[in-house]
Amino acid sequence: MNPQLNRFVRSYLWRCPITEGKSFLLNLTRDWIIPEDPVITFETKYQFRLKANLANPEHEYLYFYGTHDERYVVTKLLKIIKPGDICWDIGANIGFYTCFLASRVESSGAVVAFEPAACTYDYLNENVSLNRFTNVTVVNKGLGDKQEQRQLHYSEAGLTEGTASLKYADGRAASERVALDTIDNLIQELPIPDFIKIDVEGYQLEVLRGGEHFLKTHAPLLMAELRDVGAANRAIFEEIENYVADLGYQLYKIGKYSIQRCERLSDTTQRNFFLVKEHSDAFSKILPWLK
């Protein structure tokens, strides 16, 4: 690795506001700037550190850009999440959002991070400890619609993949048995959230069903990936849309500069959505971006 070129490229990718050409620069220089050991600890844009595996493309992006590829989501959360908020991170992976949220809510708030995969959970725990966050609780479970044991499918445990799925095997070579619980059950023992992030690769409906009582009686802001690889047909989209409406929530797609009401998931290619109850405190938080 050429350390000087590594520092230059990473600094440019971090700081230059112009996005055009960045991926070309990275691809052009990758062979000279990738560390020899793919398991590396680095600083992000948001003053916390992460241990990651650069053999995983998602982690490589974090390393070179200093932020998540869901940058439009991150910029909104910078304004929405406040000190004192309680956040749940369902599908935490190695903890980018967990650490990001923990730094935003500060010592007066709290974050609960759920990650079922054993190796990924170890990375998550290490990243929380690495940053000395005392406001984070890490739970080695997945969430669904019932308490059970279920197979979690992935390609390789050490890659700590954000695409590991409880629902879709899709030719993945490996799996492990993991424990699942429900929002409605865990709400009895964990702090009540103001914000819930859900990134569960096709298991969104099960997570929502497992929190039906809580979500019908409370109005936390939800941020969920709803257009994953598995949920790619109209029937699944309609099922999600109908269930979200039954909970009393509306869907809003997250754009670069705005947040817009979304009636049909099939009408957009965006992955991430805010789920909000109108006339709630959560709704007031997204008002500045509504279009």
Kinemage of the C-alpha trace (Angstrom):
@kinemage 1
@onewidth
@group {chain A} dominant
@subgroup {mainchain}
@vectorlist {calphas} color= white
{ca met a 1} P 0.000 0.000 0.000
{ca asn a 2} L 1.127 3.550 -0.747
{ca pro a 3} L 0.252 5.433 2.490
{ca gln a 4} L 0.604 8.905 0.973
{ca leu a 5} L -1.703 8.069 -1.921
{ca asn a 6} L -4.098 6.363 0.507
{ca arg a 7} L -4.319 9.521 2.631
{ca phe a 8} L -4.795 11.739 -0.425
{ca val a 9} L -7.571 9.638 -1.956
{ca arg a 10} L -9.421 9.154 1.326
{ca ser a 11} L -9.172 12.870 2.117
{ca tyr a 12} L -10.533 13.762 -1.321
{ca leu a 13} L -13.396 11.251 -1.104
{ca trp a 14} L -14.280 12.514 2.383
{ca arg a 15} L -14.156 16.238 1.773
{ca cys a 16} L -14.898 17.061 -1.846
{ca pro a 17} L -18.619 17.922 -2.164
{ca ile a 18} L -18.657 16.998 -5.873
{ca thr a 19} L -19.597 13.321 -6.225
{ca glu a 20} L -18.922 12.939 -9.961
{ca gly a 21} L -15.701 11.073 -10.644
{ca lys a 22} L -15.138 9.827 -7.112
{ca ser a 23} L -15.830 6.180 -7.897
{ca phe a 24} L -13.561 6.423 -10.956
{ca leu a 25} L -10.705 7.771 -8.812
{ca leu a 26} L -11.189 5.015 -6.248
{ca asn a 27} L -11.270 2.279 -8.894
{ca leu a 28} L -8.195 3.726 -10.603
{ca thr a 29} L -6.097 3.780 -7.414
{ca arg a 30} L -7.584 0.853 -5.454
{ca asp a 31} L -4.657 -1.540 -5.994
{ca trp a 32} L -2.234 0.984 -4.449
{ca ile a 33} L -4.340 2.188 -1.517
{ca ile a 34} L -5.980 -0.938 -0.068
{ca pro a 35} L -4.309 -1.979 3.231
{ca glu a 36} L -2.683 -5.405 3.176
{ca asp a 37} L -4.678 -6.574 6.189
{ca pro a 38} L -8.381 -6.196 5.338
{ca val a 39} L -9.399 -6.059 9.025
{ca ile a 40} L -8.731 -2.462 9.975
{ca thr a 41} L -9.806 0.213 12.462
{ca phe a 42} L -10.351 3.725 11.117
{ca glu a 43} L -11.913 7.101 11.890
{ca thr a 44} L -15.214 8.157 10.302
{ca lys a 45} L -16.460 11.644 9.451
{ca tyr a 46} L -18.489 11.700 12.638
{ca gln a 47} L -15.695 11.429 15.198
{ca phe a 48} L -16.139 7.773 16.030
{ca arg a 49} L -14.010 4.821 14.979
{ca leu a 50} L -14.952 1.511 13.386
{ca lys a 51} L -13.303 -1.865 13.095
{ca ala a 52} L -14.304 -3.366 9.733
{ca asn a 53} L -13.358 -5.949 7.124
{ca leu a 54} L -12.438 -4.294 3.828
{ca ala a 55} L -13.125 -7.546 1.976
{ca asn a 56} L -16.752 -6.522 2.459
{ca pro a 57} L -17.638 -3.817 -0.154
{ca glu a 58} L -19.956 -2.036 2.314
{ca his a 59} L -17.135 -1.711 4.820
{ca glu a 60} L -14.698 -0.637 2.121
{ca tyr a 61} L -17.076 2.222 1.278
{ca leu a 62} L -17.152 3.283 4.933
{ca tyr a 63} L -13.359 3.246 5.058
{ca phe a 64} L -12.776 5.351 1.945
{ca tyr a 65} L -15.689 7.788 2.223
{ca gly a 66} L -15.897 8.014 6.023
{ca thr a 67} L -19.653 7.610 5.922
{ca his a 68} L -22.402 5.222 4.859
{ca asp a 69} L -23.492 4.971 1.224
{ca glu a 70} L -26.973 5.957 2.475
{ca arg a 71} L -25.704 9.532 2.764
{ca tyr a 72} L -29.122 11.165 2.226
{ca val a 73} L -30.440 9.253 5.237
{ca val a 74} L -27.441 10.238 7.342
{ca thr a 75} L -27.806 13.950 6.537
{ca lys a 76} L -31.457 13.861 7.620
{ca leu a 77} L -30.664 12.017 10.853
{ca leu a 78} L -28.014 14.614 11.708
{ca lys a 79} L -30.885 17.080 12.124
{ca ile a 80} L -33.574 14.726 13.449
{ca ile a 81} L -31.780 12.838 16.239
{ca lys a 82} L -31.279 15.009 19.331
{ca pro a 83} L -29.566 14.635 22.717
{ca gly a 84} L -31.787 12.622 25.048
{ca asp a 85} L -33.467 10.566 22.302
{ca ile a 86} L -33.902 6.803 22.688
{ca cys a 87} L -33.023 4.870 19.527
{ca trp a 88} L -33.273 1.206 18.543
{ca asp a 89} L -31.027 -0.102 15.769
{ca ile a 90} L -32.577 -3.325 14.439
{ca gly a 91} L -30.081 -5.052 12.154
{ca ala a 92} L -27.082 -3.137 13.484
{ca asn a 93} L -24.342 -5.013 11.577
{ca ile a 94} L -20.905 -3.770 12.769
{ca gly a 95} L -22.434 -0.607 14.203
{ca phe a 96} L -22.111 2.400 11.903
{ca tyr a 97} L -25.632 3.593 12.727
{ca thr a 98} L -25.325 2.424 16.337
{ca cys a 99} L -22.225 4.577 16.870
{ca phe a 100} L -23.649 7.446 14.835
{ca leu a 101} L -26.850 7.479 16.899
{ca ala a 102} L -24.954 7.091 20.184
{ca ser a 103} L -22.871 10.163 19.363
{ca arg a 104} L -26.028 12.153 18.545
{ca val a 105} L -28.140 11.242 21.602
{ca glu a 106} L -25.188 11.834 23.950
{ca ser a 107} L -25.107 10.703 27.578
{ca ser a 108} L -28.703 11.779 28.243
{ca gly a 109} L -30.019 9.395 25.565
{ca ala a 110} L -29.643 5.702 24.810
{ca val a 111} L -29.223 3.306 21.901
{ca val a 112} L -30.239 -0.371 21.826
{ca ala a 113} L -28.541 -2.311 19.000
{ca phe a 114} L -29.771 -5.725 17.821
{ca glu a 115} L -27.499 -8.046 15.831
{ca pro a 116} L -28.105 -11.817 15.652
{ca ala a 117} L -24.996 -13.066 13.771
{ca ala a 118} L -22.259 -14.149 16.201
{ca cys a 119} L -19.212 -12.782 14.349
{ca thr a 120} L -20.967 -9.547 13.398
{ca tyr a 121} L -22.158 -9.141 16.986
{ca asp a 122} L -18.521 -9.387 18.132
{ca tyr a 123} L -17.529 -6.574 15.741
{ca leu a 124} L -20.497 -4.500 16.963
{ca asn a 125} L -19.548 -4.998 20.603
{ca glu a 126} L -15.942 -4.118 19.852
{ca asn a 127} L -16.909 -0.933 18.031
{ca val a 128} L -19.106 0.216 20.906
{ca ser a 129} L -16.234 -0.449 23.340
{ca leu a 130} L -13.685 1.133 20.997
{ca asn a 131} L -15.565 4.441 21.226
{ca arg a 132} L -16.288 4.088 24.956
{ca phe a 133} L -20.004 4.564 24.452
{ca thr a 134} L -21.710 4.025 27.802
{ca asn a 135} L -25.169 4.813 26.384
{ca val a 136} L -25.405 1.687 24.173
{ca thr a 137} L -26.925 -1.716 24.959
{ca val a 138} L -25.987 -4.471 22.499
{ca val a 139} L -28.385 -7.412 22.153
{ca asn a 140} L -27.355 -10.640 20.393
{ca lys a 141} L -30.798 -11.256 18.858
{ca gly a 142} L -32.757 -10.612 15.723
{ca leu a 143} L -36.319 -9.291 15.815
{ca gly a 144} L -39.378 -10.811 14.182
{ca asp a 145} L -43.012 -11.683 14.864
{ca lys a 146} L -42.361 -14.386 17.475
{ca gln a 147} L -39.780 -15.700 19.912
{ca glu a 148} L -37.992 -18.519 18.095
{ca gln a 149} L -34.748 -19.896 16.706
{ca arg a 150} L -34.198 -19.401 12.958
{ca gln a 151} L -31.464 -19.834 10.331
{ca leu a 152} L -29.637 -16.673 9.277
{ca his a 153} L -28.132 -16.977 5.781
{ca tyr a 154} L -24.906 -15.335 4.582
{ca ser a 155} L -21.872 -16.002 2.378
{ca glu a 156} L -19.107 -15.984 4.979
{ca ala a 157} L -19.264 -15.183 8.703
{ca gly a 158} L -16.040 -13.144 8.729
{ca leu a 159} L -17.367 -10.731 6.109
{ca thr a 160} L -20.026 -9.564 8.617
{ca glu a 161} L -22.416 -8.949 5.744
{ca gly a 162} L -25.156 -6.360 5.959
{ca thr a 163} L -27.074 -8.501 3.483
{ca ala a 164} L -27.389 -11.538 5.795
{ca ser a 165} L -31.044 -12.609 5.682
{ca leu a 166} L -33.449 -14.533 7.875
{ca lys a 167} L -35.745 -15.069 4.896
{ca tyr a 168} L -33.721 -15.501 1.714
{ca ala a 169} L -30.975 -18.101 1.226
{ca asp a 170} L -30.353 -17.074 -2.417
{ca gly a 171} L -27.444 -19.470 -2.831
{ca arg a 172} L -25.592 -18.199 0.217
{ca ala a 173} L -23.116 -20.855 1.303
{ca ala a 174} L -23.348 -20.493 5.094
{ca ser a 175} L -25.871 -19.994 7.869
{ca glu a 176} L -26.209 -20.139 11.627
{ca arg a 177} L -29.028 -20.636 14.099
{ca val a 178} L -29.950 -17.355 15.786
{ca ala a 179} L -32.416 -16.225 18.441
{ca leu a 180} L -35.357 -13.964 17.572
{ca asp a 181} L -37.568 -11.864 19.817
{ca thr a 182} L -40.283 -9.232 19.303
{ca ile a 183} L -40.588 -5.495 19.871
{ca asp a 184} L -43.734 -6.014 21.952
{ca asn a 185} L -41.928 -8.423 24.252
{ca leu a 186} L -38.690 -6.454 24.601
{ca ile a 187} L -40.447 -3.143 25.180
{ca gln a 188} L -41.243 -4.462 28.667
{ca glu a 189} L -37.548 -4.471 29.629
{ca leu a 190} L -35.795 -1.957 27.368
{ca pro a 191} L -36.105 1.849 27.095
{ca ile a 192} L -39.034 2.976 24.950
{ca pro a 193} L -37.710 4.277 21.606
{ca asp a 194} L -38.349 7.636 19.948
{ca phe a 195} L -36.671 6.343 16.781
{ca ile a 196} L -36.323 2.836 15.329
{ca lys a 197} L -34.059 1.932 12.390
{ca ile a 198} L -34.995 -1.344 10.646
{ca asp a 199} L -32.611 -2.955 8.139
{ca val a 200} L -33.383 -6.682 8.073
{ca glu a 201} L -33.134 -7.861 4.453
{ca gly a 202} L -36.662 -9.037 3.727
{ca tyr a 203} L -37.867 -9.493 7.326
{ca gln a 204} L -39.439 -6.040 7.673
{ca leu a 205} L -43.046 -7.207 7.930
{ca glu a 206} L -42.192 -9.736 10.636
{ca val a 207} L -40.429 -7.037 12.661
{ca leu a 208} L -43.425 -4.702 12.343
{ca arg a 209} L -45.904 -7.465 13.222
{ca gly a 210} L -43.875 -8.288 16.301
{ca gly a 211} L -44.314 -4.687 17.430
{ca glu a 212} L -47.959 -4.258 16.446
{ca his a 213} L -49.273 -3.365 19.907
{ca phe a 214} L -46.467 -0.908 20.625
{ca leu a 215} L -46.617 0.753 17.221
{ca lys a 216} L -50.394 1.148 17.338
{ca thr a 217} L -50.299 2.753 20.770
{ca his a 218} L -47.121 4.821 20.356
{ca ala a 219} L -45.746 6.935 17.523
{ca pro a 220} L -41.963 6.538 17.238
{ca leu a 221} L -40.323 7.627 14.014
{ca leu a 222} L -39.338 4.564 11.962
{ca met a 223} L -36.666 4.429 9.273
{ca ala a 224} L -36.744 1.191 7.284
{ca glu a 225} L -35.169 -0.303 4.195
{ca leu a 226} L -38.264 -1.569 2.357
{ca arg a 227} L -36.981 -2.181 -1.160
{ca asp a 228} L -34.324 -4.834 -0.548
{ca val a 229} L -33.373 -7.544 -3.010
{ca gly a 230} L -35.951 -9.989 -1.690
{ca ala a 231} L -38.885 -7.569 -1.662
{ca ala a 232} L -38.851 -7.002 -5.403
{ca asn a 233} L -42.403 -7.783 -6.472
{ca arg a 234} L -45.694 -5.942 -6.353
{ca ala a 235} L -47.432 -8.433 -4.046
{ca ile a 236} L -44.845 -7.942 -1.283
{ca phe a 237} L -44.914 -4.169 -1.760
{ca glu a 238} L -48.703 -4.106 -1.383
{ca glu a 239} L -48.529 -6.235 1.746
{ca ile a 240} L -46.057 -3.811 3.304
{ca glu a 241} L -48.106 -0.769 2.254
{ca asn a 242} L -51.326 -2.194 3.686
{ca tyr a 243} L -49.771 -3.250 6.960
{ca val a 244} L -48.047 0.094 7.469
{ca ala a 245} L -51.389 1.835 6.914
{ca asp a 246} L -53.079 -0.537 9.371
{ca leu a 247} L -50.552 0.535 12.005
{ca gly a 248} L -51.558 4.149 11.401
{ca tyr a 249} L -48.324 5.097 9.655
{ca gln a 250} L -47.597 6.762 6.309
{ca leu a 251} L -44.595 6.113 4.056
{ca tyr a 252} L -42.191 8.879 3.059
{ca lys a 253} L -39.317 8.334 0.630
{ca ile a 254} L -35.992 9.952 1.492
{ca gly a 255} L -34.433 12.020 -1.283
{ca lys a 256} L -31.297 14.138 -1.509
{ca tyr a 257} L -32.965 17.420 -0.599
{ca ser a 258} L -36.480 16.446 0.413
{ca ile a 259} L -38.810 13.874 1.940
{ca gln a 260} L -41.904 13.002 -0.099
{ca arg a 261} L -45.061 11.007 0.597
{ca cys a 262} L -44.953 7.604 -1.087
{ca glu a 263} L -48.242 5.902 -1.913
{ca arg a 264} L -46.777 2.899 -3.751
{ca leu a 265} L -43.366 1.336 -3.225
{ca ser a 266} L -43.363 0.155 -6.835
{ca asp a 267} L -43.364 3.803 -7.993
{ca thr a 268} L -39.846 4.487 -6.686
{ca thr a 269} L -36.422 2.894 -6.778
{ca gln a 270} L -35.360 4.284 -3.420
{ca arg a 271} L -34.606 1.780 -0.660
{ca asn a 272} L -35.088 3.736 2.540
{ca phe a 273} L -38.236 5.288 3.942
{ca phe a 274} L -39.422 7.132 6.996
{ca leu a 275} L -42.616 5.708 8.493
{ca val a 276} L -44.482 8.413 10.385
{ca lys a 277} L -47.816 9.009 12.081
{ca glu a 278} L -49.240 12.388 11.155
{ca his a 279} L -49.856 14.874 13.977
{ca ser a 280} L -47.144 13.142 16.052
{ca asp a 281} L -43.907 14.576 17.447
{ca ala a 282} L -42.102 12.428 14.889
{ca phe a 283} L -44.017 14.083 12.048
{ca ser a 284} L -42.844 17.505 13.189
{ca lys a 285} L -39.245 16.275 12.925
{ca ile a 286} L -39.504 15.599 9.180
{ca leu a 287} L -41.550 18.730 8.345
{ca pro a 288} L -38.530 20.832 7.257
{ca trp a 289} L -37.905 18.463 4.331
{ca leu a 290} L -41.469 17.715 3.264
{ca lys a 291} L -42.231 18.463 -0.359
